[in-house]
Structures are given as structure tokens and as C-alpha cells.
């Protein structure tokens, strides 16, 4: 079953410039697709277009079907029916994605209450279960976002996304703001949660090495257009486009440097 399909998707800036052009891809149930490209390649805008969350003034054209619903041009009420249930999103910077004036427990409770209709003690227990699933202690529920670490904030964001029990999880550069050690922990956590729940994953990153560890298939974006796509191992082993080859070469160079510096 196809959970997400984009056909000839374009995203236009208010000045008339196309930031994403003619992009097509699909995510099947249980599959893992990676969107990879440098900053400004259109990766995050693609994710926002898929969720109907483009910034004011930007417009999407083409076809995007999410959970059987046409997203482009849909009303807010229609989008609310597919957000959460069909797909949830983890954003790049949780400090800005989370409400700074609301305790973590209340923020996690929101999607659980809407999705499952829980109240009172049952809701509190579900919040604690959600935090435990992402390996956070109960005390985090009473903290404000600025009172916990970046890695903990990202885990809270993941807990909120998973609370909706989505068929598809969209992770937009979920580890970019984290140090290397915490990044690895969050990636391992995401991998286990996605596998354990049988969800599909759309993983977005500028780091080809990270995407290669996470995704079964890859779409490579450059300046708003797809320049290459295919199975991850095929793209990494035999890249066809010069831009993809440069990403692969950079990933191998970094890997070699890390090996040299390792004790």
C-alpha cells in the first residue's frame, strides 16, 4: 500500500521562483525513503509541502496524496484529518518546535488526548509510557523545554509524533542540532521505534552517510530537483550523477578521517 505519493511536486516562493521543481516519489507501507541534499536543495520544503505546512506566501503545485487524501489545495479541516493519523513529523530544531511556555508532559498529552480520547489518570499514565518509550525519565514531564538537553528535547518531539500512532513518520534533519554521540543515540532510537511499530519512514538529511544507514531507498536533491534515485546500496556503490558522486566521496573521506582519529 502506498502511504505517500508525490507527482510532479513544485514549491514556489512568493517572488515566483520555484524552490522545488517536478519532484516525484512514493513511500510504501513499512518502507524507508531518504531525501538527501545540501542546504537549500528543497528537502525540508518538500516535507512541509507533504504535510500542508508551507510558510505563508509559498505555494505548492502538483499532486501529493497522503493517506489517500490529496494534500495540495486541501482545506485545513481535511489536513487535520491526515496529520497525525497518516503522518507525523519530527522537526530539525525541537527547541523551536516545542512550546517554550508549556511543560513537556502537557505537550506530549495533547496528541494522545486527541488521538485516543484519554483523560485523567489514564492520560497521565499514557504520557509516562510515551516518555519511557523514548527513554526519558518521568521527571522530564514536569520540565519546560529549556530545562532539558537538546537530545532530550528531540526525544520529546519523537514521543509527540509517535503518540498519534502514524503510519508514516517524517524526520526532517532530526539530529543536525545534536553532538555526534547524542546523534547516534537518537538515530538508534528512531530506528528501533520505526521497526518496532512497523511504520514507514521519510528521513531527510544533508548527510548521505546517515541516510544510507537509515533508508532503503534514496532520492538525491540538488537545487530543488531530483538528480538521482534508487536503492540505497546501488546509489552509494555506483552513483551516476556527478553531484551524487561528490556526496559519496565526501562521506567516504569523512569516514576515513574518523577512522584515522579513532584511538
Backbone as CSV, one residue per row, in Angstrom:
resi,resn,N_x,N_y,N_z,CA_x,CA_y,CA_z,C_x,C_y,C_z
1,UNK,0.841,-1.203,0.000,0.000,0.000,0.000,0.875,1.252,0.000
2,UNK,0.521,2.203,-0.835,1.259,3.453,-0.912,0.701,4.437,0.110
3,UNK,1.533,4.868,1.055,1.107,5.818,2.081,1.240,7.260,1.605
4,UNK,2.283,7.516,0.818,2.563,8.866,0.347,3.028,8.803,-1.102
5,UNK,2.426,9.648,-1.936,2.868,9.742,-3.322,2.914,11.209,-3.727
6,UNK,4.057,11.632,-4.240,4.206,12.977,-4.793,4.428,12.844,-6.297
7,UNK,3.636,13.567,-7.062,3.743,13.536,-8.526,3.947,14.953,-9.038
8,UNK,5.132,15.194,-9.611,5.440,16.487,-10.219,5.226,17.638,-9.224
9,UNK,5.680,17.423,-7.998,5.514,18.421,-6.941,6.453,19.606,-7.158
10,UNK,5.901,20.800,-7.046,6.694,22.019,-7.101,6.304,22.914,-5.938
11,UNK,7.274,23.665,-5.440,7.027,24.644,-4.379,7.554,25.983,-4.870
12,UNK,6.689,26.997,-4.837,7.033,28.306,-5.388,7.127,29.361,-4.297
13,UNK,8.197,30.139,-4.365,8.398,31.285,-3.461,7.458,32.407,-3.881
14,UNK,7.096,33.313,-2.947,6.230,34.438,-3.326,6.760,35.283,-4.479
15,UNK,8.086,35.278,-4.687,8.638,36.069,-5.794,8.515,35.364,-7.148
16,UNK,7.895,34.187,-7.151,7.685,33.458,-8.393,8.748,32.424,-8.703
17,UNK,9.790,32.342,-7.865,10.878,31.395,-8.090,10.508,30.021,-7.549
18,UNK,10.706,28.991,-8.357,10.426,27.620,-7.919,11.593,27.089,-7.087
19,UNK,11.304,26.747,-5.835,12.316,26.215,-4.931,12.396,24.691,-5.003
20,UNK,11.303,24.049,-5.393,11.255,22.615,-5.676,10.570,22.476,-7.029
21,UNK,11.128,21.607,-7.889,10.615,21.503,-9.253,10.422,20.048,-9.673
22,UNK,9.201,19.709,-10.062,8.920,18.426,-10.707,9.363,17.212,-9.930
23,UNK,9.157,17.205,-8.628,9.642,16.111,-7.785,8.581,15.022,-7.661
24,UNK,8.982,13.795,-7.914,8.075,12.650,-7.797,8.743,11.549,-6.987
25,UNK,7.994,10.972,-6.063,8.484,9.833,-5.278,7.292,9.205,-4.572
26,UNK,7.511,8.020,-4.008,6.453,7.331,-3.270,7.054,6.630,-2.064
27,UNK,6.257,6.509,-1.009,6.652,5.772,0.187,5.588,4.719,0.447
28,UNK,6.002,3.467,0.391,5.085,2.362,0.637,5.023,2.047,2.124
29,UNK,3.990,1.326,2.531,3.848,0.926,3.924,5.089,0.151,4.372
30,UNK,5.660,0.556,5.492,6.829,-0.120,6.046,8.151,0.210,5.390
31,UNK,8.131,1.038,4.337,9.366,1.363,3.608,10.078,2.538,4.261
32,UNK,11.334,2.724,3.872,12.144,3.825,4.387,12.797,4.553,3.214
33,UNK,12.389,5.803,3.018,12.923,6.607,1.929,13.723,7.768,2.507
34,UNK,14.906,8.008,1.936,15.729,9.128,2.358,15.759,10.220,1.305
35,UNK,15.563,11.464,1.724,15.792,12.629,0.864,17.097,13.249,1.308
36,UNK,18.064,13.344,0.405,19.383,13.833,0.776,19.812,14.933,-0.186
37,UNK,20.495,15.931,0.360,20.987,17.037,-0.450,21.506,18.131,0.459
38,UNK,22.268,19.048,-0.116,22.854,20.116,0.675,21.780,21.107,1.114
39,UNK,22.167,22.015,1.997,21.255,23.053,2.457,20.736,23.856,1.268
40,UNK,19.413,24.089,1.248,18.815,24.831,0.147,18.385,23.979,-1.025
41,UNK,18.518,22.659,-0.903,18.160,21.782,-2.019,16.662,21.517,-2.113
42,UNK,15.908,21.914,-1.091,14.459,21.731,-1.132,13.941,20.580,-0.306
43,UNK,14.806,19.952,0.484,14.391,18.780,1.272,13.296,19.126,2.280
44,UNK,13.565,20.112,3.123,12.602,20.463,4.169,11.327,21.043,3.586
45,UNK,11.437,21.820,2.518,10.244,22.359,1.879,9.365,21.236,1.335
46,UNK,9.996,20.186,0.848,9.235,19.033,0.373,8.425,18.427,1.509
47,UNK,9.066,18.254,2.664,8.373,17.689,3.822,7.225,18.586,4.261
48,UNK,7.458,19.890,4.286,6.409,20.824,4.695,5.251,20.820,3.703
49,UNK,5.558,20.704,2.422,4.501,20.633,1.409,3.665,19.374,1.578
50,UNK,4.332,18.271,1.878,3.637,16.999,2.087,2.650,17.091,3.251
51,UNK,3.026,17.841,4.290,2.178,17.974,5.474,1.236,19.171,5.391
52,UNK,1.299,19.936,4.307,0.462,21.124,4.206,0.861,22.207,5.170
53,UNK,2.174,22.339,5.410,2.678,23.278,6.411,3.642,24.308,5.820
54,UNK,3.519,24.593,4.550,4.421,25.559,3.932,4.272,26.941,4.576
55,UNK,5.372,27.699,4.676,5.294,29.058,5.218,4.345,29.930,4.404
56,UNK,3.820,30.938,5.046,2.877,31.843,4.386,3.498,32.437,3.128
57,UNK,2.729,32.445,2.062,3.185,33.010,0.795,3.727,31.981,-0.164
58,UNK,4.254,30.864,0.355,4.729,29.798,-0.515,3.567,28.922,-0.958
59,UNK,3.620,28.449,-2.181,2.534,27.639,-2.716,3.080,26.352,-3.319
60,UNK,2.271,25.302,-3.239,2.638,24.016,-3.814,1.746,23.728,-5.016
61,UNK,2.311,23.044,-5.983,1.551,22.606,-7.154,1.927,21.163,-7.448
62,UNK,1.069,20.491,-8.199,1.303,19.085,-8.479,0.434,18.232,-7.577
63,UNK,0.734,16.974,-7.517,-0.074,16.058,-6.718,0.678,15.516,-5.528
64,UNK,0.048,15.564,-4.363,0.563,14.911,-3.164,-0.603,14.190,-2.507
65,UNK,-0.542,12.875,-2.493,-1.586,12.075,-1.863,-0.989,11.434,-0.612
66,UNK,-1.557,11.776,0.527,-1.099,11.282,1.825,-2.252,10.552,2.492
67,UNK,-2.065,9.274,2.761,-3.127,8.501,3.385,-4.412,8.523,2.586
68,UNK,-4.305,8.545,1.254,-5.473,8.556,0.392,-6.112,9.914,0.199
69,UNK,-5.517,10.976,0.768,-6.069,12.326,0.679,-5.158,13.229,-0.132
70,UNK,-5.721,13.973,-1.057,-4.956,14.951,-1.827,-4.643,16.141,-0.926
71,UNK,-3.355,16.390,-0.731,-2.921,17.416,0.210,-2.880,18.800,-0.426
72,UNK,-2.339,18.894,-1.629,-2.187,20.202,-2.277,-3.565,20.810,-2.527
73,UNK,-3.786,21.981,-1.958,-5.053,22.664,-2.112,-6.132,22.237,-1.147
74,UNK,-5.817,21.307,-0.239,-6.820,20.825,0.712,-7.100,21.863,1.794
75,UNK,-8.283,21.786,2.377,-8.664,22.691,3.459,-7.958,22.301,4.750
76,UNK,-7.938,23.219,5.699,-7.328,22.933,6.997,-7.999,21.781,7.704
77,UNK,-9.312,21.679,7.578,-10.035,20.577,8.229,-9.629,19.235,7.620
78,UNK,-9.483,19.203,6.316,-9.052,17.971,5.653,-7.640,17.590,6.085
79,UNK,-6.758,18.574,6.139,-5.378,18.302,6.551,-5.309,17.808,7.981
80,UNK,-6.155,18.336,8.841,-6.156,17.903,10.235,-6.519,16.428,10.372
81,UNK,-7.291,15.918,9.418,-7.686,14.509,9.489,-6.536,13.571,9.125
82,UNK,-5.595,14.044,8.299,-4.492,13.164,7.893,-3.230,13.391,8.727
83,UNK,-3.056,14.612,9.241,-1.901,14.860,10.105,-2.061,14.073,11.399
84,UNK,-1.016,13.410,11.775,-1.069,12.610,12.990,-1.432,11.177,12.692
85,UNK,-2.603,10.955,12.132,-3.029,9.581,11.860,-2.252,8.984,10.683
86,UNK,-2.214,9.695,9.561,-1.489,9.179,8.393,0.004,9.451,8.482
87,UNK,0.370,10.642,8.957,1.789,11.004,9.055,2.000,12.008,10.178
88,UNK,3.104,11.858,10.865,3.545,12.830,11.870,4.973,13.235,11.523
89,UNK,5.372,14.400,12.023,6.662,14.956,11.628,7.499,15.327,12.840
90,UNK,8.789,14.996,12.769,9.775,15.431,13.756,10.636,16.483,13.081
91,UNK,10.677,17.676,13.675,11.364,18.793,13.041,12.837,18.848,13.457
92,UNK,13.583,19.657,12.720,15.028,19.747,12.898,15.433,20.301,14.263
93,UNK,14.768,21.360,14.716,15.163,22.027,15.953,14.014,21.972,16.956
94,UNK,14.077,21.039,17.902,12.958,20.868,18.835,12.754,22.053,19.768
95,UNK,13.796,22.845,20.001,13.632,23.989,20.896,12.648,24.997,20.312
96,UNK,12.589,25.100,18.985,11.625,25.994,18.355,10.323,25.271,18.030
97,UNK,10.371,23.946,17.863,9.150,23.195,17.564,8.271,23.017,18.796
98,UNK,8.889,22.957,19.970,8.136,22.793,21.220,7.708,24.150,21.758
99,UNK,6.618,24.163,22.515,6.119,25.394,23.138,6.983,25.711,24.357
100,UNK,7.699,26.840,24.347,8.603,27.142,25.467,7.888,27.447,26.779
101,UNK,6.585,27.726,26.710,5.827,28.120,27.902,4.977,26.986,28.463
102,UNK,5.132,25.792,27.915,4.317,24.662,28.367,5.215,23.517,28.816
103,UNK,4.877,22.929,29.944,5.668,21.788,30.430,5.587,20.625,29.441
104,UNK,6.649,19.844,29.439,6.774,18.755,28.471,5.604,17.780,28.555
105,UNK,5.207,17.422,29.770,4.127,16.448,29.933,2.843,16.883,29.265
106,UNK,2.501,18.167,29.371,1.283,18.679,28.739,1.397,18.638,27.226
107,UNK,2.614,18.878,26.705,2.783,18.860,25.249,2.651,17.447,24.690
108,UNK,3.155,16.474,25.417,3.004,15.086,24.988,1.553,14.641,25.140
109,UNK,0.878,15.160,26.165,-0.516,14.773,26.422,-1.452,15.213,25.306
110,UNK,-1.147,16.354,24.662,-2.042,16.898,23.649,-2.398,15.917,22.545
111,UNK,-1.407,15.399,21.811,-1.754,14.464,20.728,-2.340,13.152,21.234
112,UNK,-1.943,12.712,22.433,-2.524,11.482,22.981,-4.003,11.683,23.261
113,UNK,-4.346,12.819,23.843,-5.754,13.099,24.145,-6.586,13.182,22.869
114,UNK,-6.045,13.847,21.837,-6.798,13.974,20.589,-6.926,12.646,19.860
115,UNK,-5.870,11.864,19.880,-5.865,10.610,19.112,-6.627,9.500,19.830
116,UNK,-6.461,9.430,21.160,-7.006,8.285,21.887,-8.143,8.649,22.840
117,UNK,-8.396,9.937,23.005,-9.516,10.357,23.836,-9.348,10.100,25.310
118,UNK,-8.113,9.981,25.785,-7.873,9.690,27.198,-7.980,10.942,28.049
119,UNK,-8.318,10.752,29.335,-8.410,11.838,30.300,-7.876,11.353,31.647
120,UNK,-7.605,12.300,32.540,-7.270,11.980,33.926,-6.088,11.047,34.085
121,UNK,-6.244,10.062,34.956,-5.166,9.135,35.270,-4.709,8.321,34.090
122,UNK,-5.662,7.956,33.221,-5.295,7.176,32.034,-4.401,7.990,31.117
123,UNK,-4.689,9.299,31.005,-3.865,10.167,30.162,-2.477,10.337,30.763
124,UNK,-2.421,10.542,32.074,-1.101,10.690,32.730,-0.263,9.429,32.555
125,UNK,-0.882,8.274,32.690,-0.152,7.018,32.512,0.349,6.878,31.080
126,UNK,-0.469,7.288,30.108,-0.063,7.200,28.705,1.100,8.138,28.408
127,UNK,1.108,9.326,29.032,2.220,10.266,28.854,3.511,9.647,29.378
128,UNK,3.437,9.039,30.548,4.633,8.415,31.122,5.114,7.260,30.256
129,UNK,4.190,6.498,29.707,4.566,5.402,28.812,5.256,5.950,27.563
130,UNK,4.728,7.075,27.043,5.309,7.671,25.839,6.726,8.158,26.105
131,UNK,6.946,8.760,27.259,8.293,9.228,27.609,9.232,8.049,27.836
132,UNK,8.721,7.017,28.479,9.552,5.828,28.725,9.967,5.171,27.416
133,UNK,9.066,5.170,26.441,9.368,4.536,25.151,10.545,5.202,24.462
134,UNK,10.717,6.516,24.676,11.856,7.216,24.071,12.993,7.392,25.094
135,UNK,12.918,6.617,26.160,13.983,6.523,27.169,14.217,7.846,27.895
136,UNK,13.126,8.437,28.324,13.194,9.647,29.146,12.619,9.348,30.522
137,UNK,13.225,9.880,31.585,12.705,9.661,32.937,11.413,10.441,33.170
138,UNK,10.629,10.024,34.149,9.345,10.652,34.427,9.478,12.131,34.773
139,UNK,10.595,12.502,35.414,10.757,13.894,35.851,10.735,14.874,34.674
140,UNK,11.053,14.408,33.476,11.046,15.289,32.301,9.650,15.850,32.046
141,UNK,8.613,15.111,32.443,7.241,15.569,32.208,6.969,16.918,32.859
142,UNK,7.614,17.199,33.985,7.379,18.452,34.689,8.312,19.575,34.292
143,UNK,9.185,19.339,33.318,10.170,20.344,32.915,9.666,21.151,31.729
144,UNK,10.212,22.359,31.594,9.997,23.160,30.391,11.100,22.808,29.382
145,UNK,10.866,23.005,28.087,11.863,22.607,27.079,13.263,23.148,27.335
146,UNK,13.389,24.383,27.824,14.723,24.951,28.018,15.449,24.334,29.211
147,UNK,14.736,23.552,30.014,15.333,22.955,31.204,15.911,21.565,30.934
148,UNK,15.769,21.069,29.727,16.317,19.754,29.392,17.288,19.900,28.226
149,UNK,18.075,18.862,27.977,19.118,18.927,26.949,18.523,18.829,25.550
150,UNK,19.366,19.139,24.551,18.924,19.050,23.165,18.490,17.648,22.782
151,UNK,19.251,16.661,23.222,18.886,15.277,22.929,17.566,14.891,23.572
152,UNK,17.338,15.369,24.803,16.073,15.082,25.475,14.911,15.777,24.780
153,UNK,15.134,17.008,24.328,14.075,17.711,23.604,13.693,16.967,22.327
154,UNK,14.697,16.448,21.621,14.389,15.718,20.394,13.630,14.441,20.706
155,UNK,13.933,13.809,21.818,13.190,12.612,22.225,11.741,12.960,22.555
156,UNK,11.537,14.132,23.169,10.172,14.585,23.445,9.417,14.773,22.133
157,UNK,10.068,15.403,21.153,9.435,15.618,19.851,9.076,14.291,19.187
158,UNK,9.947,13.307,19.323,9.669,11.981,18.768,8.481,11.350,19.495
159,UNK,8.450,11.488,20.817,7.330,10.934,21.595,6.008,11.549,21.161
160,UNK,5.996,12.865,20.922,4.777,13.536,20.480,4.335,13.036,19.111
161,UNK,5.291,12.847,18.213,4.953,12.357,16.872,4.401,10.937,16.929
162,UNK,5.010,10.101,17.752,4.579,8.710,17.834,3.266,8.555,18.587
163,UNK,2.945,9.529,19.448,1.709,9.453,20.222,0.477,9.395,19.329
164,UNK,0.594,9.923,18.128,-0.525,9.916,17.180,-0.665,8.574,16.464
165,UNK,0.274,7.661,16.708,0.280,6.341,16.075,0.203,6.446,14.547
166,UNK,1.129,7.200,13.941,1.066,7.421,12.485,1.509,6.198,11.697
167,UNK,1.055,6.142,10.466,1.535,5.108,9.547,2.890,5.490,8.965
168,UNK,3.146,6.796,8.880,4.379,7.311,8.300,4.975,8.355,9.234
169,UNK,6.262,8.215,9.533,6.981,9.214,10.322,7.907,9.981,9.391
170,UNK,7.796,11.307,9.404,8.673,12.164,8.620,9.674,12.800,9.580
171,UNK,10.946,12.514,9.381,12.005,13.033,10.251,12.871,13.992,9.442
172,UNK,12.752,15.287,9.753,13.450,16.328,8.998,14.715,16.749,9.736
173,UNK,15.852,16.253,9.283,17.146,16.568,9.902,17.057,16.441,11.431
174,UNK,16.615,15.302,11.954,16.317,15.207,13.384,17.536,15.216,14.297
175,UNK,18.740,15.103,13.717,19.932,15.048,14.577,20.932,16.155,14.278
176,UNK,20.593,17.076,13.384,21.551,18.093,12.965,22.029,18.968,14.112
177,UNK,21.135,19.299,15.047,21.481,20.214,16.133,22.150,19.504,17.317
178,UNK,22.433,18.198,17.181,22.958,17.416,18.295,24.427,17.070,18.069
179,UNK,25.146,16.823,19.180,26.536,16.401,19.020,26.570,14.954,18.547
180,UNK,27.755,14.502,18.153,27.877,13.219,17.464,27.372,12.057,18.310
181,UNK,27.708,12.051,19.587,27.305,10.947,20.459,25.795,10.897,20.618
182,UNK,25.185,12.039,20.897,23.730,12.103,21.066,23.043,11.800,19.745
183,UNK,23.631,12.261,18.646,23.079,11.976,17.324,22.953,10.475,17.104
184,UNK,23.992,9.739,17.433,23.965,8.290,17.251,22.883,7.648,18.117
185,UNK,22.721,8.137,19.346,21.711,7.594,20.255,20.309,7.829,19.704
186,UNK,20.057,9.036,19.184,18.731,9.357,18.659,18.443,8.537,17.400
187,UNK,19.447,8.366,16.534,19.251,7.569,15.324,18.940,6.109,15.656
188,UNK,19.642,5.569,16.637,19.380,4.191,17.065,17.970,4.067,17.635
189,UNK,17.582,5.072,18.428,16.238,5.079,18.997,15.176,5.120,17.899
190,UNK,15.355,6.030,16.941,14.398,6.140,15.836,14.289,4.835,15.057
191,UNK,15.430,4.248,14.763,15.462,3.003,14.002,14.661,1.921,14.715
192,UNK,14.865,1.796,16.022,14.156,0.778,16.784,12.663,1.031,16.875
193,UNK,12.282,2.290,17.063,10.864,2.626,17.187,10.125,2.413,15.874
194,UNK,10.740,2.821,14.767,10.113,2.646,13.465,9.953,1.157,13.154
195,UNK,11.010,0.386,13.425,10.941,-1.056,13.170,9.916,-1.723,14.083
196,UNK,9.931,-1.342,15.359,9.029,-1.961,16.323,7.566,-1.704,16.029
197,UNK,7.262,-0.543,15.488,5.873,-0.191,15.184,5.477,-0.516,13.747
198,UNK,6.433,-0.931,12.943,6.124,-1.252,11.554,5.740,-0.039,10.729
199,UNK,6.255,1.143,11.118,5.919,2.367,10.403,6.780,2.527,9.159
200,UNK,6.315,3.359,8.249,7.151,3.829,7.152,7.906,5.063,7.634
201,UNK,9.016,5.375,6.955,9.857,6.494,7.365,10.291,7.299,6.145
202,UNK,10.114,8.612,6.229,10.700,9.544,5.269,11.753,10.320,6.035
203,UNK,13.026,10.045,5.754,14.134,10.606,6.524,14.872,11.618,5.667
204,UNK,15.026,12.827,6.201,15.605,13.937,5.454,16.905,14.365,6.107
205,UNK,17.971,14.475,5.306,19.260,14.875,5.863,20.191,15.351,4.753
206,UNK,21.166,16.178,5.137,22.232,16.575,4.213,23.362,15.555,4.231
207,UNK,23.320,14.632,5.185,24.408,13.687,5.433,24.097,12.342,4.775
208,UNK,24.760,12.064,3.669,24.499,10.824,2.940,24.807,9.593,3.779
209,UNK,25.871,9.660,4.589,26.233,8.506,5.407,25.120,8.165,6.388
210,UNK,24.514,9.181,6.990,23.411,8.957,7.922,22.216,8.362,7.186
211,UNK,21.869,8.942,6.044,20.729,8.453,5.269,20.957,7.006,4.837
212,UNK,22.182,6.697,4.450,22.490,5.338,3.988,22.298,4.307,5.089
213,UNK,22.497,4.716,6.338,22.299,3.806,7.463,20.832,3.604,7.798
214,UNK,19.988,4.535,7.372,18.587,4.543,7.785,17.633,4.087,6.689
215,UNK,17.898,4.491,5.441,16.905,4.349,4.373,17.187,3.170,3.448
216,UNK,16.114,2.591,2.920,16.219,1.528,1.918,16.412,2.102,0.516
217,UNK,15.775,3.266,0.287,15.869,3.946,-0.999,16.216,5.406,-0.759
218,UNK,16.809,6.043,-1.785,17.270,7.422,-1.660,16.805,8.238,-2.858
219,UNK,16.438,9.488,-2.598,16.253,10.485,-3.645,17.246,11.605,-3.362
220,UNK,18.094,11.920,-4.320,19.108,12.962,-4.163,18.589,14.249,-4.790
221,UNK,18.551,15.312,-3.979,18.056,16.606,-4.437,19.199,17.598,-4.598
222,UNK,19.117,18.371,-5.655,20.072,19.459,-5.882,19.319,20.635,-6.467
223,UNK,19.384,21.760,-5.755,18.738,22.999,-6.208,17.277,22.770,-6.586
224,UNK,16.587,21.993,-5.758,15.153,21.817,-5.924,14.715,20.710,-6.851
225,UNK,15.650,20.005,-7.477,15.292,18.942,-8.417,15.947,17.627,-8.007
226,UNK,15.280,16.525,-8.324,15.865,15.203,-8.096,16.861,14.896,-9.199
227,UNK,18.098,14.592,-8.819,19.117,14.276,-9.816,19.417,12.783,-9.872
228,UNK,18.987,12.042,-8.839,19.223,10.601,-8.831,18.333,9.965,-7.779
229,UNK,17.921,8.732,-8.032,17.135,7.989,-7.051,17.342,6.505,-7.287
230,UNK,17.053,5.723,-6.256,17.199,4.284,-6.382,17.431,3.632,-5.040
231,UNK,17.731,2.337,-5.098,18.040,1.630,-3.858,19.304,2.219,-3.245
232,UNK,19.316,2.299,-1.946,20.431,2.953,-1.257,21.766,2.345,-1.641
233,UNK,21.857,1.045,-1.587,23.153,0.414,-1.857,23.606,0.659,-3.288
234,UNK,22.654,0.734,-4.234,23.026,0.983,-5.622,23.527,2.408,-5.807
235,UNK,22.830,3.359,-5.189,23.227,4.763,-5.323,24.585,5.006,-4.681
236,UNK,24.817,4.394,-3.522,26.084,4.604,-2.819,27.243,3.915,-3.529
237,UNK,27.002,2.715,-4.042,28.087,1.962,-4.682,28.403,2.466,-6.090
238,UNK,27.374,2.843,-6.843,27.582,3.267,-8.231,26.768,4.525,-8.532
239,UNK,27.134,5.646,-7.926,26.407,6.893,-8.199,26.579,7.306,-9.656
240,UNK,25.505,7.759,-10.262,25.548,8.114,-11.683,25.745,9.615,-11.897
241,UNK,25.114,10.422,-11.066,25.179,11.871,-11.260,26.424,12.435,-10.574
242,UNK,27.102,13.412,-11.173,28.305,13.997,-10.550,28.061,14.530,-9.144
243,UNK,26.880,15.105,-8.901,26.596,15.622,-7.563,26.509,14.483,-6.554
244,UNK,25.864,13.397,-6.938,25.783,12.245,-6.045,27.173,11.683,-5.772
245,UNK,28.009,11.627,-6.813,29.376,11.134,-6.617,30.131,12.008,-5.634
246,UNK,29.885,13.320,-5.676,30.572,14.210,-4.730,30.106,13.944,-3.305
247,UNK,28.813,13.648,-3.111,28.304,13.320,-1.778,28.908,12.016,-1.267
248,UNK,28.986,11.034,-2.160,29.570,9.746,-1.776,31.041,9.908,-1.419
249,UNK,31.778,10.639,-2.246,33.204,10.854,-1.980,33.410,11.572,-0.645
250,UNK,32.573,12.559,-0.361,32.689,13.295,0.898,32.405,12.383,2.083
251,UNK,31.398,11.523,1.941,31.054,10.600,3.022,32.197,9.626,3.290
252,UNK,32.803,9.097,2.207,33.921,8.175,2.393,35.135,8.890,2.994
253,UNK,35.373,10.117,2.581,36.500,10.881,3.120,36.330,11.127,4.613
254,UNK,35.104,11.471,5.018,34.854,11.709,6.435,35.004,10.423,7.226
255,UNK,34.511,9.334,6.660,34.627,8.029,7.336,36.111,7.690,7.552
256,UNK,36.920,7.922,6.526,38.345,7.622,6.652,39.028,8.509,7.682
257,UNK,38.647,9.769,7.744,39.226,10.679,8.724,38.862,10.276,10.139
258,UNK,37.614,9.871,10.338,37.173,9.422,11.665,37.929,8.168,12.086
259,UNK,38.137,7.238,11.121,38.899,6.030,11.437,40.328,6.381,11.831
260,UNK,40.914,7.379,11.161,42.284,7.752,11.460,42.412,8.372,12.856
261,UNK,41.366,9.111,13.255,41.414,9.792,14.552,40.998,8.908,15.711
262,UNK,40.384,7.765,15.392,39.914,6.879,16.459,41.089,6.326,17.244
263,UNK,40.949,6.191,18.589,42.047,5.660,19.392,42.301,4.196,19.111
